[in-house]
Amino acid sequence: MRVVQNIQMKLGEIDVSQIKFDLRSRDDIPKVLRGLQYLYLDEALRQKVFALLESEIAPKVDKRTGRPGMTLWSILVCGVLRLDLNADYDRLHELVNQHKTLREMLGHGLYDDDKKYAYQTLVDNVSLLTPELLDKLNQLIVEGGHVVVKKGDAALRGRCDSFVVETDVHFPTDINLLWDAMRKAITLTALWCESLQLSDWRQYRYNLRQLKRLMRSAQSKKRRKTKAEGQQENAQMIQAYQAYIDQARCHLDKIQITLRKLSATTPTEVLQKMEIESYLQHAERQIDQIERRVIKGEIIPHAEKVFSLFEPHTEWISKGKAGVPVELGVKVCILEDQYQFILHHHVMEKQTDDQIAVAMVTEAKKRFPTLNACSFDKGFHSPANQTELAQQLDQVTLPRKGKLSKERKEVEQSDAFVKARRTHSAVESAINALEVHGLDKCPDHGIEGFKRYVALAIVARNIRRIGDILWQQDVERERKAIKRKLKYQQAA
């Protein structure tokens, strides 16, 4: 059984609308809770948000039956807080069980100390938030935020840019990727044998240590080669690499023999065997690439390379930044308006900036029809983009690459174009805020986990933006109240 929010309040419970914040606090938590409080206080917005959560979270599960679970409102609060604080589940677990104001936002009162959240409960429930749900939720939140800051039906002006969200992977080389594949294949096979009381891999820990020692030796010879070039050093390096891949081949052959002995009869065993075989394929590919690169002297094409066995969506991205030669992750594109709300985002799987410029504007205009201007960097330019964007927007600030014609120079030197170019750099502030509040590195696994993490970060950022605006209004209101009180006391 799962409800959006408990209807009947408990003894000692404080209504969300009555939660008070210390306006002198400089911490992040009160501000994001103030933004969440706004979602709750606006009745029309609250009904839309609650209806969306109820329809989209576990839609195939009957929420009227079963054991009581976390309320849908609590799931949203925990997910937003995790991303805004750039916290892991360990910190979130501590906060939801010990932080007084946060527990009030979750619906727990003074006499509800026995209600504690388990670590795995938080992980499982926050994972129910899908990227599609969060995208719809973001639209509602931005519309609610515009009510706070917009005056009338003012048109929206956008700023679009992309950045890299890193995945949680180590720096990839062909030899350590081979080690990853062999380590997993040997360990999974040995544990399967142990469960069946087979002695084929009783020394697997010793085998892993020996294999790792050979990998370290190959790494050492590789580093030495960079310091002193010569035939002797090159021969020693090839010998170390050859010993490493020969040992890996011996283990691969033994694993194949073991798998033929093991009969996968249950669905779990079938999946286990498929997982082992996938790591064997990774190992064979890495052995082939090591032989081609080191022994035969070939150059491995970029398209054939894999940069992580555990996060296969990871890309090798070089954006030419000073001091950052390469980033391992996936690019994300965002479109921000002049009120610093992020209207739309897109995870760019093997896509470049110029391939998504039109799609970003098209999707943003579907959600916010008043968007009539947008600025971009040169990386988004293509002749087709210039034409299509001009049909959708009143003003397109997209600099062309290369030498400009006389007519184009006049366009790019116009006052409106120059002004838009100067304000475009403000999108870097939004990117920096996202990176500080969670999008520096994604700890979640798989491309679906990556997309969910990014979408939740966008939602959290927009809620935090609402909280910042309202916080400043509350501070100004309190300042004026104190000023009036002092004036009244002086008059008396």
C-alpha positions in Angstrom: 0.0 0.0 0.0 1.4 3.4 -1.0 -0.2 6.8 -0.6 0.9 10.2 -1.9 0.7 11.6 1.6 -0.9 10.5 4.9 -4.2 12.3 5.2 -4.6 11.9 9.0 -2.0 13.9 10.9 -0.4 12.2 13.9 -0.1 13.7 17.4 2.8 16.2 17.4 3.0 16.3 13.6 3.4 19.8 12.0 1.7 20.7 8.8 4.2 21.4 6.0 2.7 24.9 5.6 3.6 25.6 9.3 7.3 24.6 9.1 9.5 27.6 10.1 13.1 28.1 8.9 15.9 30.0 10.5 16.5 32.8 8.0 20.0 33.4 9.4 21.0 29.9 8.3 23.5 29.7 5.4 23.2 26.0 4.9 21.7 24.3 1.7 19.1 22.2 3.4 16.7 25.0 4.5 16.7 26.6 1.1 15.8 23.4 -0.8 13.2 22.6 1.8 11.7 26.1 1.3 11.4 25.3 -2.4 9.6 22.0 -1.6 7.4 23.9 0.8 6.3 26.2 -2.0 5.2 23.1 -4.1 3.1 22.0 -1.2 1.6 25.4 -0.4 0.4 26.2 -4.0 -2.7 24.0 -4.0 -3.2 23.8 -7.8 0.5 23.0 -8.3 0.4 20.5 -5.4 -2.5 18.6 -7.0 -0.8 18.4 -10.3 2.5 17.1 -8.7 0.7 14.6 -6.5 -1.4 13.3 -9.5 1.7 12.9 -11.6 3.6 11.0 -8.8 0.6 8.7 -8.2 0.2 7.9 -11.9 3.9 7.5 -12.9 5.6 5.9 -9.9 5.2 2.1 -10.3 2.1 2.5 -12.5 1.5 -1.3 -12.8 1.4 -1.8 -9.0 -1.8 -1.5 -7.1 -1.1 1.1 -4.5 -4.1 0.2 -2.4 -2.8 -3.2 -1.3 0.3 -4.6 0.4 2.3 -3.2 3.3 2.6 0.5 3.8 5.6 2.0 2.0 7.2 5.4 1.8 4.7 8.1 0.8 5.2 9.5 -2.7 5.8 12.9 -1.3 8.6 11.5 0.9 10.2 9.8 -2.1 10.3 13.2 -4.0 11.7 15.0 -0.9 14.5 12.4 -0.5 15.4 12.4 -4.2 15.6 16.2 -4.4 17.6 16.5 -1.2 20.1 13.8 -2.3 21.0 15.6 -5.5 20.9 19.2 -4.2 23.3 18.3 -1.4 25.5 16.1 -3.8 25.1 13.5 -1.0 25.4 9.7 -1.1 22.8 7.5 0.4 24.8 7.2 3.6 24.4 10.9 4.3 20.8 10.9 3.2 20.1 8.0 5.5 21.6 10.0 8.4 19.6 13.2 7.6 16.2 11.6 7.1 16.5 9.9 10.5 18.1 12.7 12.5 17.4 16.1 10.9 14.4 17.7 12.7 13.2 20.1 10.0 13.6 17.5 7.3 11.6 15.0 9.2 8.9 17.6 9.6 8.9 17.9 5.8 8.6 14.2 5.5 5.5 14.2 7.8 7.0 13.0 11.1 6.2 14.7 14.5 7.7 15.0 17.9 6.4 11.6 19.0 7.3 9.8 15.9 10.9 9.0 16.8 10.4 5.3 16.3 9.8 5.8 12.5 13.2 5.3 11.0 14.2 4.7 7.3 16.4 1.8 6.4 19.3 2.5 4.0 18.0 0.0 1.4 14.5 1.5 1.6 15.9 4.9 0.5 17.8 3.3 -2.4 14.9 1.3 -3.7 12.3 4.1 -3.4 14.3 6.9 -4.9 15.1 4.6 -7.8 11.4 4.5 -8.6 11.7 8.0 -10.0 12.0 7.6 -13.8 13.6 10.1 -16.2 10.2 10.4 -18.0 8.4 11.2 -14.7 11.1 13.7 -13.7 10.9 15.4 -17.1 7.2 16.0 -16.7 7.7 17.1 -13.1 10.3 19.6 -14.2 7.8 21.3 -16.4 5.3 21.7 -13.6 8.0 23.1 -11.3 9.3 25.6 -13.8 5.7 26.8 -14.5 5.3 27.2 -10.7 8.6 29.1 -10.5 7.6 31.4 -13.3 4.6 32.4 -11.3 7.0 33.7 -8.6 9.3 35.7 -10.8 7.5 36.5 -14.1 5.4 39.6 -14.6 2.6 39.1 -17.1 3.1 37.1 -20.2 6.8 38.1 -20.8 8.5 36.0 -23.5 11.2 33.6 -22.5 14.8 33.9 -23.7 16.9 30.8 -23.6 20.6 30.0 -23.3 21.8 26.6 -24.5 25.1 24.8 -23.8 26.5 21.4 -23.1 28.9 19.9 -20.5 30.3 16.5 -19.5 28.9 14.6 -16.6 31.6 12.1 -15.6 30.8 8.5 -14.9 32.3 6.7 -11.8 35.1 4.8 -13.7 38.8 4.5 -13.4 41.1 5.7 -16.3 40.9 3.0 -18.9 43.9 1.2 -20.5 43.9 -2.0 -22.4 45.7 -3.9 -19.7 43.6 -2.8 -16.7 40.4 -3.4 -18.7 41.7 -6.9 -19.3 42.3 -7.2 -15.6 38.7 -6.1 -14.9 37.3 -8.7 -17.2 39.5 -11.5 -15.9 38.9 -10.6 -12.2 35.1 -10.7 -12.7 35.1 -13.9 -14.8 37.4 -15.8 -12.4 35.6 -14.6 -9.3 32.1 -15.4 -10.6 33.2 -18.8 -11.8 34.9 -19.7 -8.6 31.9 -18.7 -6.4 29.6 -20.8 -8.6 31.9 -23.7 -8.1 32.1 -23.2 -4.4 28.3 -23.2 -4.2 28.3 -26.6 -5.9 31.2 -27.8 -3.8 33.5 -28.2 -6.9 37.2 -27.8 -6.3 38.2 -26.6 -9.8 38.9 -23.0 -8.6 39.8 -23.5 -5.0 43.0 -21.4 -5.6 41.3 -18.6 -7.5 42.5 -15.9 -5.1 46.1 -17.0 -5.7 45.5 -17.0 -9.4 44.2 -13.4 -9.2 47.2 -12.3 -7.3 49.6 -13.8 -9.9 47.7 -12.3 -12.7 47.7 -8.9 -11.1 51.4 -9.1 -10.5 51.9 -9.7 -14.2 49.7 -6.7 -15.0 51.8 -4.5 -12.7 54.9 -5.7 -14.3 53.6 -4.7 -17.8 52.5 -1.3 -16.4 56.0 -0.8 -15.0 57.7 -1.6 -18.3 55.4 0.7 -20.1 56.4 3.6 -17.9 60.0 2.9 -18.3 59.7 2.9 -22.1 58.6 6.5 -22.0 61.8 7.5 -20.2 64.3 5.7 -22.3 63.6 4.6 -25.9 65.6 1.6 -27.2 65.3 -1.9 -28.5 66.1 -3.5 -25.2 63.4 -1.6 -23.3 60.9 -2.3 -26.1 61.7 -6.0 -26.0 61.3 -6.1 -22.2 58.0 -4.4 -22.5 56.7 -6.8 -25.2 57.9 -9.7 -23.1 56.0 -8.4 -20.0 52.8 -7.9 -22.1 53.1 -11.3 -23.7 53.5 -13.0 -20.3 50.4 -11.2 -19.0 48.1 -12.1 -22.0 49.5 -15.7 -22.0 48.5 -16.2 -18.4 45.1 -14.6 -19.1 44.5 -17.0 -22.0 45.3 -20.0 -19.7 42.6 -18.8 -17.3 40.1 -18.2 -20.1 40.6 -21.8 -21.4 40.1 -23.2 -17.9 36.9 -21.1 -17.4 35.5 -22.5 -20.7 36.2 -26.0 -19.5 34.5 -25.3 -16.2 31.4 -23.8 -17.8 31.0 -26.9 -19.9 30.9 -28.9 -16.7 28.3 -26.6 -15.0 24.8 -27.2 -16.2 22.6 -24.0 -15.9 19.2 -25.4 -15.0 17.6 -22.5 -13.1 16.9 -19.0 -14.5 19.5 -17.6 -12.0 22.2 -20.0 -13.2 21.4 -19.1 -16.8 21.8 -15.4 -16.1 25.0 -16.2 -14.1 26.5 -18.1 -17.0 25.5 -15.3 -19.5 27.3 -12.8 -17.2 30.5 -14.8 -17.1 30.4 -15.3 -20.9 30.1 -11.5 -21.4 33.2 -10.9 -19.3 35.0 -13.6 -21.4 34.1 -11.8 -24.5 35.5 -8.5 -23.0 38.7 -10.3 -22.1 39.2 -11.8 -25.6 38.6 -8.4 -27.2 41.2 -6.8 -24.9 43.8 -9.5 -25.5 43.3 -9.0 -29.3 43.8 -5.3 -28.9 46.9 -5.7 -26.8 48.4 -8.0 -29.3 47.6 -5.7 -32.2 48.8 -2.5 -30.4 51.9 -3.7 -28.6 53.2 -6.7 -30.5 52.1 -5.8 -34.1 52.4 -2.1 -33.7 48.9 -1.3 -35.0 46.8 1.7 -34.1 43.5 0.7 -32.6 40.6 2.7 -34.2 38.6 4.8 -31.7 35.3 3.1 -32.6 36.7 -0.3 -31.4 37.7 0.9 -28.0 35.7 0.4 -24.8 36.3 2.7 -21.9 34.6 0.8 -19.1 33.2 -2.7 -18.7 30.8 -1.7 -15.9 29.6 1.6 -17.4 29.6 0.8 -21.1 27.9 4.1 -22.0 31.1 6.0 -20.9 32.6 8.1 -23.7 36.1 9.6 -24.2 35.4 13.3 -24.6 38.0 16.0 -25.3 36.5 19.5 -25.3 39.8 21.3 -25.5 39.5 22.8 -22.0 42.7 24.2 -20.4 44.1 21.6 -17.9 41.4 19.0 -18.8 42.7 17.1 -21.8 40.0 14.4 -21.6 36.8 13.6 -19.6 35.2 10.2 -19.2 31.4 10.4 -19.1 28.5 11.5 -21.2 27.6 15.0 -22.5 24.5 16.7 -21.2 22.9 19.7 -22.9 20.7 22.2 -21.0 18.5 25.1 -22.0 18.1 27.8 -19.3 15.8 30.9 -19.4 16.5 34.4 -18.2 15.1 33.6 -14.8 17.7 30.8 -14.3 15.2 28.0 -14.6 16.3 25.0 -16.7 13.6 24.5 -19.2 14.9 21.3 -20.9 17.8 19.0 -20.9 19.1 16.1 -23.1 21.6 13.3 -22.4 23.8 13.3 -25.6 24.6 9.6 -26.2 27.3 9.7 -29.0 25.9 13.0 -30.2 27.5 16.3 -31.0 26.3 19.8 -30.2 25.2 20.6 -33.8 23.1 17.4 -33.9 20.8 18.4 -31.0 20.4 22.2 -31.4 17.1 22.1 -33.2 15.7 19.3 -31.0 16.5 21.2 -27.8 14.6 24.3 -29.0 11.7 22.2 -30.4 11.2 20.3 -27.2 11.5 23.4 -25.1 8.9 25.2 -27.2 6.5 22.3 -26.8 6.6 22.8 -23.0 7.0 26.6 -23.0 5.4 28.1 -26.1 6.5 31.7 -25.1 10.2 30.8 -25.8 11.1 33.2 -28.7 14.9 33.6 -28.5 17.9 31.4 -27.7 21.6 31.8 -27.8 24.3 29.1 -28.5 28.0 28.6 -28.9 29.8 28.1 -32.2 29.8 24.4 -31.6 26.0 24.3 -32.3 26.4 25.9 -35.7 25.5 24.3 -39.0 23.8 25.8 -42.1 20.7 23.6 -41.5 20.5 24.6 -37.8 20.6 28.3 -38.8 17.7 27.9 -41.2 15.5 25.7 -38.9 16.1 27.7 -35.8 15.2 30.9 -37.6 11.9 29.4 -38.5 11.1 28.6 -34.8 12.5 31.6 -33.0 12.3 35.4 -33.4 15.9 35.8 -32.5 18.6 33.2 -33.0 22.1 34.0 -31.5 24.2 31.3 -33.1 27.7 32.5 -34.3 28.9 31.0 -37.5 32.3 29.3 -37.9 35.0 30.5 -40.2 35.3 33.7 -42.2 32.1 35.7 -42.2 30.4 37.4 -45.2 29.7 41.1 -45.1 26.0 40.4 -44.5 26.7 38.0 -41.7 29.2 40.4 -40.0 26.4 43.0 -39.9 24.1 40.5 -38.2 26.7 39.4 -35.6 27.7 43.0 -34.9 24.2 44.2 -34.3 23.3 45.4 -30.8 20.7 42.7 -30.2 23.2 39.9 -31.2 26.1 41.4 -29.2 23.8 41.8 -26.1 22.6 38.2 -26.4 26.2 36.9 -26.8 27.2 38.8 -23.6 24.4 37.3 -21.6 24.9 33.8 -23.0 27.9 33.3 -20.7 25.5 33.2 -17.8 24.7 29.6 -18.7 28.1 28.7 -17.4 26.8 29.7 -13.9 24.0 27.2 -14.3 26.4 24.5 -15.4 28.7 25.2 -12.4 25.7 25.1 -10.0 24.6 21.7 -11.4 28.1 20.4 -11.0 28.4 21.6 -7.5 25.0 20.1 -6.7 25.4 16.6 -8.0 26.4 16.6 -11.6 30.1 16.5 -11.3 30.2 12.7 -11.3 27.3 10.2 -11.6 27.5 7.4 -9.0 24.5 5.5 -10.3 24.9 2.5 -12.6 23.8 2.0 -16.2 22.6 4.4 -18.7 19.1 4.4 -17.2 20.6 5.2 -13.8 22.6 8.0 -15.4 19.6 9.5 -17.1 17.6 9.3 -13.8 20.4 11.0 -11.9 20.7 13.8 -14.4 16.9 14.4 -14.6 16.7 14.4 -10.8 19.5 17.0 -10.6 17.6 19.3 -13.0 14.5 19.0 -10.9 16.4 19.6 -7.7 18.1 22.6 -9.2 14.9 24.3 -10.2 13.3 23.6 -6.8 16.4 25.1 -5.2 16.1 28.1 -7.5 12.5 28.7 -6.2 13.7 28.2 -2.7 16.5 30.9 -3.2 14.0 33.4 -4.6 11.5 32.9 -1.7 14.3 32.9 0.8 15.4 36.4 -0.3 11.7 37.5 -0.1 11.4 36.1 3.4 14.6 37.8 4.5 13.5 41.1 3.1 10.0 40.8 4.7 11.6 40.1 8.1 14.0 43.0 7.7 11.1 45.4 7.0 9.1 44.0 9.9 12.1 44.6 12.3 12.5 48.1 10.9 8.8 48.9 11.4 9.0 47.5 15.0 12.0 49.7 15.8 10.3 52.7 14.3 7.1 52.1 16.4 9.2 51.7 19.6 11.0 54.9 18.9 7.7 56.7 18.3 6.3 55.4 21.5 
